[in-house]
Amino acid sequence: MTHVAERARRDVSALSIVDSLSTARLQRRSLAEVLAAAAGPRGQMEKNKL
């Protein structure tokens, strides 16, 4: 992946986390849940350990 594509992918990922956080505030979800969801399947497993 080119440097530009990699950076764009990270930016999109960060934006989706920010968007999830604003949605989470409306849904009263915790930061841990949002970050676990953003991390994908592995994040869900980590959340279940909490």
Contacts in CASP RR format, 6 or more apart in sequence:
PFRMAT RR
TARGET T0000
AUTHOR 0000-0000-0000
METHOD contacts of the structure
MODEL  1
MTHVAERARRDVSALSIVDSLSTARLQRRSLAEVLAAAAGPRGQMEKNKL
1 9 0 8 1.000
13 38 0 8 1.000
16 38 0 8 1.000
17 34 0 8 1.000
17 35 0 8 1.000
17 38 0 8 1.000
20 34 0 8 1.000
20 37 0 8 1.000
20 38 0 8 1.000
21 31 0 8 1.000
21 34 0 8 1.000
23 29 0 8 1.000
24 30 0 8 1.000
24 31 0 8 1.000
24 33 0 8 1.000
24 34 0 8 1.000
32 47 0 8 1.000
32 50 0 8 1.000
33 47 0 8 1.000
35 43 0 8 1.000
36 43 0 8 1.000
36 44 0 8 1.000
36 46 0 8 1.000
36 47 0 8 1.000
37 43 0 8 1.000
37 44 0 8 1.000
39 46 0 8 1.000
END
